[in-house]
Amino acid sequence: MSIAKKQVAAVEEIQTLTPELKSFIAEWKDQPGNLIMVLHRVQQHFGYVPREIAFEVADLLGTPLAKIYGVITFYHFFKMTKPGKHTIAVCMGTACYLKGGQQLLDELEALLGAKADEVTDDGEFSITAVRCIGCCGLAPVLTVDGEVYGNLKPDQLAGIVAKYRGK
């Protein structure tokens, strides 16, 4: 997708906080650790933290926008761009890396035409490299929408992707 099309799509997708999210933020406003809890809830709702929502959260919490972006960019969990319909997480922890995690990531990037931390042009898939999924005995491992696939070889990835395409 061209940059101009992405910008138009971004303008068309302007989001705002729902009454439920505003209520949640009001409940957490004076609690210690409120920012992380609020950002988790926002991301749970939208799938990421939209720019315009970060501004609203800053206003409602009385927190500088720089602090919000500091938290979003520090923690790997938070996303600032809309993810694909399906999220593929490739484990790059030690066991997975040594048993072929990088080759899985390279094959996925070639299959889908998107790199790690990108979304495919059709918006169907996001690819992310993660530090550890916790399934070291199944290395190398990846997940698709939380479903674990282990003991993988690069030639198995096309079949896994096909299972989710168009769903």
N, C-alpha and C positions, 0 to 999 in steps of 0.2 A: 504494500500500500504506500502511495506517495506521501510525502510530508504534508502536502496541502490537504489530501484526503483525511489524514490522521487528525489534522488541526480542525477540519470541519466536523469530523466525527466527535472530537473532544468537545466542541462547542455545543453540538446537539445533545450530548450526554450530561449536561449540567445537573448535578445532584444537589439535594438539600437534605438536612436531617429530618427524619420522621418524628412525629410527636413522641413515639416510644423511645427513640434515641435521646431526644431532648430530656425526657423524664429520667432516663438512666443517668445522663450527665448531671442533672440536678441532684440526684441521689448521691452521686459520687463526688460532687464538687468540693466538699470540705474533708474528704477522706484522704489519709496518707496513701501514696501510690496511685492516686486517681488517674493520672494521665495514661499510664500503661493500661489500666483496666478499661478506660474509655476508648483508647485506640484499638484494643483488642475487639471490643464490641462493635466499633465502627467498621473494622475490617471484616468481622464476621458477617455484618449486614451487606456491605458493598463488594466484598472480595478483595478490597484494597482500601487505601485511605485517599480518596479524591482530594485534589488541591482545594476546591471550594469548601469541602467539609472540614479540612484542617483549619481554615479561617473561622468557620462557625464554632468549632471546638475551642479554639483560642479565645473567642469572644465569650462563650458560655462559661469557661473555666477561669477567665481572667488571667490567662497564661500567655506569655509572649509566643508569637508564632515561631520564633527561632528555637525555643525550647521544644515545641512540638516536632519540628523538623529534626532537631537534634536526636530525639528519641526514635523517630521513624527511621532515620538513616543509620543509627547506631545498632539497632537490633535487626538482625537478618530476617526475622519473621515478618516484619511489616513491609508492605509493598506500596509503591507510589503510582504504579500503573496498573490498569485493568488487566487481570490475568485472562488466559484463554479459558474456554469452556471446560477443558480437561487439563489438569496440572500433572506433569511428569516430573518427578524428583529422582535424580540419579545420585546414588550414594557415592561420595568420594572419600569416605572414612578410610582409614589405613587398610583394613582387610579388603574392602571393595576396590580401592584404588590398585592395590597389588594384584588383585585377581581379574582386573580388566575394566574397572569403572570408567576410566578415561576413554577406552575404546567404545564402550556403550554410549557415552556422551557424544563422541565424534560421529558415531553411526546415526544417532537420533538427529543431530544437527543436519547431517546430510539428507536423511529421510524427510525431515520436516521443513528444511530450508530456513531454519531459525537457530540462533545460537542460545546458549544458556542465558537465562534472565531476559529472554525475548518471548514474544507471542507470534505465532504463525500469522501470515498475512490474512488468512481466513478467520482468525480469532478462535480457532478450534483448540489449539494446544499452547500451553506455556511449558517451557523447559527450565528447570532449575537444578543446579548442583548443590547438594546438601552435604553437611559434614558427617552425619551418621544417622542411619535409620534405625539401628539397633537390632539388625538381623545379620550379624557378622558371620554366623554359621552358614548363611545362604549366599555369601558373597560370590560374584557381584550382584547387587540388588538395585532395583528401582521400584518406585510406586507410581501408579496412575490413579489419581483421585483417592489416594489412601490404600489402594489394593496393592499388596506386595507381590513382586515377581523376583524370584531368586535363582541363583546358579545359571545366570544368563550368558548367552553368547550373542554377539552382534547380529548374527543372521536370524535371531528370533524376534527382533524388535519390529520388523514390518508387520508380522502377525499380531503383535500386541497393539500396535498403533491402529491397525485395521479394525480391531475389536471395538475401539472407541470412536472411530471416525464416523461422523454423521449421527451419533447418539444424542 
